[in-house]
Amino acid sequence: MKLIGEDGNIFSILGRASSLLRENGMPDRAKEMSERVFQSGDYAAALGIISEYVETELTPKALKPQITLDRER
């Protein structure tokens, strides 16, 4: 999921990531991710959490995401 060009709205980014997980049969992971993001209290930390669940530009190469999608949303 591309983050570049986003307007900085964490709710929009979280919504896109949650939708990708749900569309790929992972509603529990979407809920878990959302809960962690809401508890993070920090924009950068929230982006890092999202990048643990869906592949973004911030996903470390050593960290395998829960879901990898080539398409843009």
For each residue, the residues with C-beta under 8 A, 3 or more apart:
1: 16 17 20 54 55 56 69 72 73
2: 5 6 56 57 72
3: 6 13 47 56 57 58
4: 57
5: 2
6: 2 3 9 12 13
7: 12
8: 43
9: 6 12 13
10: 13 14 37 43 46 47
11: 14 15
12: 6 7 9 15 16
13: 3 6 9 10 16 17 47 50
14: 10 11 17 18 33 34 37 46 50
15: 11 12 18 19
16: 1 12 13 19 20 73
17: 1 13 14 20 21 30 33 50 53 54
18: 14 15 21 22 30 33 34
19: 15 16 22 23 30 73
20: 1 16 17 23 24 54 67 69 73
21: 17 18 24 26 27 29 30 33 53 54 66 67
22: 18 19 25 26 27 30
23: 19 20
24: 20 21 67 69
25: 22
26: 21 22 29 30 66 67
27: 21 22 30 31
28: 31 32
29: 21 26 32 33 53 66 67
30: 17 18 19 21 22 26 27 33 34 53
31: 27 28 34 35
32: 28 29 35 36
33: 14 17 18 21 29 30 36 37 49 50 52 53
34: 14 18 30 31 37 38
35: 31 32 38 39
36: 32 33 39 40 49
37: 10 14 33 34 40 46 49 50
38: 34 35
39: 35 36
40: 36 37 45 46 49
41: 45
42: 45 46
43: 8 10 46 47
44: 47 48
45: 40 41 42 48 49
46: 10 14 37 40 42 43 49 50
47: 3 10 13 43 44 50 51 56 58
48: 44 45 51 52 58
49: 33 36 37 40 45 46 52 53
50: 13 14 17 33 37 46 47 53 54 56
51: 47 48 54 55 56 58 59 60 63 65
52: 33 48 49 59 63 65 66
53: 17 21 29 30 33 49 50 65 66 67
54: 1 17 20 21 50 51 59 65 66 67 68 69
55: 1 51 59 65 67 68 69
56: 1 2 3 47 50 51 59
57: 2 3 4
58: 3 47 48 51
59: 51 52 54 55 56 63 65
60: 51 63
61:
62:
63: 51 52 59 60
64:
65: 51 52 53 54 55 59 68
66: 21 26 29 52 53 54
67: 20 21 24 26 29 53 54 55
68: 54 55 65
69: 1 20 24 54 55
70:
71:
72: 1 2
73: 1 16 19 20
